[in-house]
Amino acid sequence: GGESLLVKNVNLESHEANFTSNAAAEKVRGGSIEDTVSDDTALPIKPVKDGMAACLLVKDDNDRLPEWIAYHYQVLPLRKLIIAVDPTSNESPGDVLERWKLFDLQLDFETWSEEDFIPDSDTLQNKMNRISVRKLKEKANLGKNDEVTAEQIDMFRRHIVRQKEFICQCLHSLKRSGWGWTLLVDSDEYLLFNSVDRGNLERKYPLTGKTVGNEYNNPERLKQINEMRLKLPQTGKTTVMDYIDEQNGSVPWIDEPCMPLPRIFFGALESPESVTSDAVPQGFDVNSLSTLRYRKHSEKGAFKHNFYDKSLVDVSRISHMALDNITLYNAHRPLKECYDVRPFDDTLAIRKWEVEGKIFSNITPLWRSLLRVNHYLGPWKSYSRRKDPRRNLKLYNDLGNVDYGSDDEIVPWFSSFIENVGLEVAKKLLELPDTSNDDDD
């Protein structure tokens, strides 16, 4: 995630002006340029497919995948998953995915390798060279004088380019196939309804400045969204897709073809066994279920720990030309449309920092979204399995002890999933692969 404290509006990644390579673009569009007008973003085009889709990059995530897939299958409902495996990953998600083929559950998935979305080596190197080492140090919580190796720099730069190229090609593919709403999160992140915290523990985080007249800041619109938040269904009991359909073309679904979503970070403080065992029948390993095991979270609505948004994109309303521009933005908000719907006065934000020492980052305020993303740190064993220069024990310990209260909004998904697919099928789908069955460190 983007753990920088810098004020940003549109992150242009060192002013990259490079588009997808011609060869890749030809492959993506089947040799023809289509749908190049992006004036259609406000028009609700009914996608061909039922359910929702997701693009997911994985690297040694087999211990997280069973829960992630089962959860989004129930909650979205996830019916199409394009999954890309990092070439340095020590494991393949094949075994986890194969289980879903055993049962007639209408989940279609594709597994991609780098060859399916990475441009030629010269273009790749050119893009990697534009990503600064400073950004790596910020994300790893390192000081200016801390050393990073050439290998770590290369790994980091390659990861950033890979993320954006994958999102670009994945969304192109889903658009061509007739999909609509598509989730862009990581394997430790879960989409859910963003109900109002009855304990009023939400930081309001106001900063409108000169954007006060923008249609997305219209007080009537914001009032309507806040009223809708008071009546949101339980996560897992009503699917997100059914809820969108019930709204019948109201805001925000009608005019946010890209919906940046606030995140809430959950640390490593575990719930008492008595709490988790109540929610989990016998035969399930509660230690493998982050959504039930970890309930302590960061300050709701704050930037610290939660950091930047993740996005839900309706590809049926985004043009192929707009999708080509993903490489200009970032994995948190990959399209211009994601910034258009979240008006932000970056000039005022910079002034606030310079004059008052207050940081206002360009994130979606928690109070103005019907959906959010829960982001789980998970156990150290799982967190450290992925070789990543941004992951270290110091950072893990700093993040792990966060506690601004408990939140159980996500819990109902589990019983609903069991009710939906049946107890024995649920057990099979949520089993951890053999390689992950060792004890926690």
C-alpha positions in Angstrom: 0.0 0.0 0.0 0.9 3.7 -0.4 2.3 4.5 3.1 3.7 7.9 2.1 2.6 10.9 4.2 3.1 13.2 1.2 0.2 15.2 0.0 -0.8 13.9 -3.4 -3.6 14.5 -5.9 -3.1 12.6 -9.1 0.0 10.5 -8.7 1.7 10.7 -12.1 4.6 8.4 -11.2 7.3 10.8 -12.3 5.3 12.1 -15.2 5.2 8.8 -17.0 3.6 9.5 -20.4 4.1 6.0 -21.7 1.1 4.0 -22.9 0.8 0.3 -23.2 3.1 -1.0 -25.8 1.6 -1.3 -29.3 1.8 -5.1 -29.3 0.1 -5.4 -26.0 -2.6 -2.9 -27.0 -3.2 -4.8 -30.2 -3.6 -8.0 -28.2 -5.9 -6.3 -25.8 -8.2 -4.8 -28.4 -8.1 -7.7 -30.8 -6.4 -5.6 -33.4 -9.0 -2.8 -33.5 -9.5 0.5 -31.7 -12.9 0.6 -30.2 -14.9 2.5 -27.6 -12.5 5.5 -27.6 -14.9 8.1 -26.4 -15.1 8.4 -22.6 -18.2 10.6 -22.5 -20.2 7.5 -21.7 -19.0 7.2 -18.1 -22.3 8.6 -16.6 -24.4 6.2 -18.6 -25.3 3.0 -16.8 -24.6 0.3 -19.4 -26.0 -3.0 -18.2 -23.1 -5.5 -18.3 -23.7 -8.8 -19.9 -22.5 -10.9 -17.0 -24.1 -11.5 -13.6 -22.1 -11.0 -10.4 -18.8 -9.2 -10.0 -15.2 -9.7 -11.1 -11.8 -9.1 -9.5 -8.2 -8.7 -10.6 -5.8 -10.1 -8.0 -2.0 -10.3 -8.0 -0.5 -13.0 -5.7 2.9 -13.9 -4.3 3.1 -16.7 -1.8 -0.4 -16.0 -0.7 -1.8 -19.6 -0.6 -2.5 -19.3 3.2 -4.7 -16.2 2.5 -6.4 -17.2 -0.7 -9.0 -19.7 0.6 -10.6 -17.1 2.9 -10.2 -14.3 0.3 -12.0 -16.2 -2.5 -14.7 -17.7 -0.3 -15.4 -14.3 1.3 -15.8 -12.4 -1.9 -17.7 -15.3 -3.5 -20.3 -14.7 -0.8 -20.2 -11.0 -0.4 -19.9 -9.5 -3.9 -20.8 -12.2 -5.3 -17.4 -12.9 -7.0 -18.1 -14.8 -10.2 -15.0 -14.0 -12.3 -11.4 -13.9 -11.0 -8.3 -13.1 -13.0 -5.3 -14.0 -10.9 -1.7 -13.2 -11.8 1.2 -15.0 -10.1 4.4 -13.2 -9.3 7.3 -14.9 -11.1 9.3 -15.0 -7.9 6.5 -16.7 -6.0 7.5 -20.0 -4.4 4.0 -21.5 -4.7 1.1 -21.6 -7.2 -2.5 -21.0 -6.4 -3.5 -23.9 -8.5 -4.5 -26.3 -5.7 -6.7 -23.6 -4.0 -8.4 -22.8 -7.3 -8.8 -26.4 -8.4 -11.1 -27.1 -5.4 -13.7 -24.6 -6.8 -13.9 -26.8 -9.9 -15.1 -29.7 -7.8 -18.3 -28.0 -7.1 -20.8 -26.3 -9.4 -20.5 -22.9 -7.9 -20.3 -20.7 -11.0 -16.9 -19.2 -10.2 -14.8 -18.7 -13.4 -11.1 -18.0 -13.0 -8.1 -17.4 -15.2 -4.5 -17.7 -14.0 -2.1 -15.3 -15.8 1.7 -15.2 -15.9 3.9 -12.2 -16.7 3.9 -13.0 -20.4 0.2 -12.2 -20.4 0.6 -8.6 -19.4 4.2 -7.4 -19.1 5.5 -5.3 -22.0 8.7 -6.0 -23.9 12.0 -5.8 -21.8 13.0 -2.4 -23.1 9.7 -0.8 -22.3 9.6 -2.5 -18.9 13.1 -1.3 -18.0 12.2 2.3 -19.1 9.1 2.2 -16.9 11.0 0.8 -13.9 13.7 3.5 -14.2 11.1 6.2 -13.6 10.2 5.0 -10.1 12.1 6.7 -7.4 14.1 5.0 -4.5 12.6 7.6 -2.2 9.2 6.0 -2.6 10.6 2.6 -1.6 12.1 4.0 1.6 8.8 5.7 2.5 6.9 2.5 2.0 9.3 0.5 4.0 9.3 3.1 6.8 13.1 3.6 6.3 15.0 6.8 6.9 16.9 8.7 4.3 20.3 7.2 5.3 19.1 3.6 5.5 20.6 1.5 2.8 18.6 -0.5 0.3 20.3 -3.0 -2.0 20.2 -2.8 -5.8 18.2 -6.1 -5.8 15.6 -4.6 -3.4 15.3 -1.5 -5.6 14.8 -3.6 -8.7 12.3 -5.8 -7.0 10.3 -2.8 -5.8 10.3 -1.0 -9.1 9.3 -4.2 -10.9 6.4 -4.7 -8.5 5.0 -1.2 -9.1 5.2 -1.6 -12.9 3.7 -5.1 -12.7 0.8 -3.9 -10.6 -0.3 -1.2 -13.1 0.3 -3.3 -16.2 -1.7 -6.2 -14.7 -4.6 -3.9 -13.7 -4.6 -2.4 -17.2 -4.7 -5.7 -19.1 -7.0 -7.4 -16.7 -9.6 -4.6 -17.0 -9.3 -4.6 -20.7 -10.0 -8.3 -20.8 -13.0 -8.1 -18.4 -14.5 -5.2 -20.4 -14.3 -7.2 -23.6 -15.9 -10.2 -21.9 -18.9 -8.2 -20.8 -18.2 -7.7 -17.1 -19.1 -4.7 -15.0 -18.1 -4.0 -11.4 -14.6 -5.2 -10.8 -12.7 -5.2 -7.5 -9.1 -4.1 -7.3 -7.7 -5.1 -3.9 -4.9 -7.3 -2.5 -5.2 -10.7 -0.9 -5.2 -9.2 2.6 -8.1 -6.8 1.8 -11.8 -7.4 2.0 -14.7 -5.3 0.6 -17.7 -4.8 2.9 -20.6 -2.4 3.6 -19.5 0.7 5.4 -22.1 1.0 8.1 -22.0 4.0 10.5 -20.0 3.3 13.6 -22.7 3.7 16.4 -20.0 4.7 18.8 -19.2 7.8 16.7 -15.6 6.7 16.4 -15.1 8.1 12.9 -12.8 11.0 12.2 -14.5 13.4 9.8 -11.4 14.5 7.9 -13.0 17.6 6.1 -11.1 19.4 3.4 -13.1 20.9 0.5 -11.6 24.3 -0.1 -12.2 25.5 -3.6 -14.0 22.2 -4.5 -17.0 23.1 -2.4 -19.1 23.8 -5.5 -18.2 20.4 -7.2 -21.2 18.2 -7.9 -19.6 15.4 -5.9 -19.5 17.7 -2.9 -23.2 18.7 -3.2 -24.6 18.8 0.4 -27.8 17.0 -0.8 -25.8 14.2 -2.3 -23.6 13.8 0.8 -26.7 13.9 3.0 -28.3 11.1 0.9 -25.2 8.9 1.1 -25.1 9.4 4.9 -28.7 8.4 5.2 -28.1 5.4 3.0 -25.2 4.4 5.4 -27.7 4.2 8.3 -29.7 1.5 6.4 -27.0 -0.7 4.9 -27.6 -4.4 5.0 -25.3 -6.9 6.9 -22.2 -7.9 5.0 -22.8 -11.4 3.5 -26.5 -11.4 4.1 -27.3 -9.2 1.1 -24.7 -9.2 -1.8 -23.2 -6.0 -2.9 -24.5 -6.6 -6.4 -28.1 -7.1 -5.2 -27.8 -3.9 -3.1 -26.6 -2.0 -6.2 -29.5 -3.4 -8.2 -32.0 -2.4 -5.5 -30.8 1.2 -5.7 -32.1 1.4 -9.2 -29.8 4.0 -10.6 -29.3 6.3 -7.5 -26.0 7.9 -6.4 -23.3 7.0 -6.0 -23.6 4.0 -8.3 -25.0 6.0 -11.2 -22.2 8.6 -11.4 -19.1 6.9 -9.9 -17.8 4.5 -12.6 -14.7 4.3 -10.5 -15.4 4.2 -6.8 -12.3 4.8 -4.6 -13.0 3.2 -1.2 -11.6 4.1 2.2 -9.7 1.4 4.1 -9.6 0.4 7.8 -6.5 -1.3 9.0 -6.7 -4.3 11.4 -3.6 -5.1 13.4 -2.2 -8.3 14.9 -4.0 -8.2 18.3 -6.0 -11.4 18.4 -9.6 -11.7 19.6 -10.2 -14.0 22.7 -10.8 -17.6 21.6 -14.2 -17.5 23.2 -15.3 -14.7 20.8 -13.9 -16.4 17.6 -15.1 -19.9 18.5 -18.7 -18.6 18.8 -18.6 -17.6 15.1 -16.8 -20.7 13.8 -18.3 -24.2 13.9 -16.1 -27.3 14.6 -13.9 -28.4 11.7 -12.6 -25.0 10.7 -9.2 -23.5 11.6 -10.0 -20.1 13.1 -6.3 -19.2 12.8 -6.6 -19.2 9.1 -9.6 -16.8 9.1 -8.2 -13.2 9.5 -11.7 -11.7 9.2 -12.7 -13.5 12.4 -9.4 -13.7 14.2 -8.5 -10.0 14.2 -11.1 -7.3 15.3 -8.8 -4.5 16.7 -8.5 -1.7 14.2 -6.9 1.7 13.5 -8.6 5.0 14.0 -11.5 5.1 11.6 -11.3 7.9 9.0 -7.7 8.8 9.8 -4.9 8.5 7.3 -2.4 6.9 9.7 -2.4 3.1 9.3 -5.3 3.1 6.8 -3.4 5.0 4.1 -4.7 5.3 0.5 -7.9 4.1 -1.1 -8.5 1.0 -3.1 -11.0 1.0 -6.0 -14.1 -0.7 -7.4 -14.4 0.0 -11.1 -17.4 -0.6 -13.5 -15.5 -1.5 -16.6 -18.6 -1.4 -18.7 -18.6 2.4 -18.3 -14.8 3.0 -18.8 -13.5 3.3 -22.4 -10.6 1.1 -23.6 -8.7 4.4 -24.3 -9.1 5.4 -20.6 -7.9 1.9 -19.6 -4.7 2.4 -21.6 -3.9 5.4 -19.4 -3.8 3.3 -16.2 0.0 3.3 -16.3 -0.1 7.1 -15.7 -1.8 6.7 -12.3 -1.3 4.1 -9.5 -2.8 0.9 -8.1 -4.9 2.7 -5.5 -6.7 4.9 -8.0 -5.8 3.6 -11.4 -7.9 5.9 -13.6 -8.6 9.6 -14.0 -12.3 8.8 -13.3 -11.2 7.7 -9.8 -9.9 11.2 -9.1 -12.8 13.0 -10.7 -15.3 11.6 -8.2 -13.3 12.6 -5.2 -12.7 16.4 -5.6 -9.7 17.5 -3.5 -8.1 20.9 -3.1 -4.4 20.0 -3.1 -3.3 23.6 -3.0 -5.2 24.0 0.3 -3.8 20.7 1.6 -0.2 21.9 0.9 -0.9 25.2 2.7 -2.3 23.4 5.7 0.9 21.3 5.9 3.2 24.3 5.5 1.3 26.7 7.8 -0.3 24.4 10.4 1.7 21.2 10.1 -1.5 19.3 9.5 -1.5 16.5 6.9 -4.5 16.1 4.6 -3.9 13.3 2.2 -6.1 12.7 -0.8 -8.1 9.8 0.5 -11.9 9.1 0.5 -13.4 10.3 3.8 -14.9 7.3 5.6 -18.2 9.1 6.0 -18.9 9.6 2.3 -18.7 6.0 1.1 -21.2 3.1 1.2 -18.5 0.5 0.9 -15.0 0.2 2.5 -12.1 -2.2 2.5 -10.8 -3.9 5.7 -7.1 -4.4 5.4 -5.6 -7.2 7.6 -2.0 -7.3 8.7 -2.3 -11.0 9.7 0.1 -13.2 11.6 3.9 -12.5 11.3 4.4 -15.9 9.6 2.0 -15.0 6.8 3.2 -11.4 6.5 6.9 -12.4 6.3 6.4 -15.2 3.8 6.4 -12.8 0.9 9.9 -11.5 0.2 9.4 -7.8 -0.1 11.8 -5.0 0.8 8.9 -3.0 2.3 8.2 -5.8 4.9 10.3 -6.0 8.0 9.8 -7.0 11.7 10.1 -3.4 12.9 7.3 -2.2 10.6 5.2 -5.3 11.5 5.5 -4.6 15.3 4.8 -0.9 14.8 1.6 -1.7 12.9 0.5 -4.8 14.8 -0.3 -3.2 18.2 -2.9 -0.7 16.8 -6.1 -0.6 18.9 -8.8 2.0 18.5 -11.6 -0.5 19.3 -13.1 -3.6 17.9 -15.3 -4.0 14.8 -17.4 -7.0 13.9 -19.2 -5.7 10.8 -17.5 -8.3 8.6 -18.4 -11.4 10.7 -21.8 -12.4 9.3 -20.2 -13.4 5.9 -19.0 -16.7 7.4 -22.3 -18.2 8.6 -23.9 -16.9 5.3 -21.2 -18.7 3.3 -21.8 -22.0 5.1 -25.6 -21.6 4.6 -25.0 -20.9 0.9 -22.7 -23.7 -0.1 -23.2 -26.2 2.7 -21.0 -27.1 5.7 -18.9 -29.8 4.0 -18.3 -27.8 0.9 -17.3 -24.8 3.0 -14.8 -26.9 5.0 -13.2 -28.2 1.8 -13.0 -24.7 0.2 -11.5 -23.1 3.3 -8.9 -25.8 4.0 -5.3 -24.4 4.1 -2.9 -25.9 1.5 -0.5 -28.4 3.1 2.5 -26.1 2.8 0.9 -23.7 5.2 -0.1 -26.1 8.0 2.9 -25.5 10.2 2.4 -23.6 13.5 2.6 -19.8 13.8 5.9 -18.4 14.8 
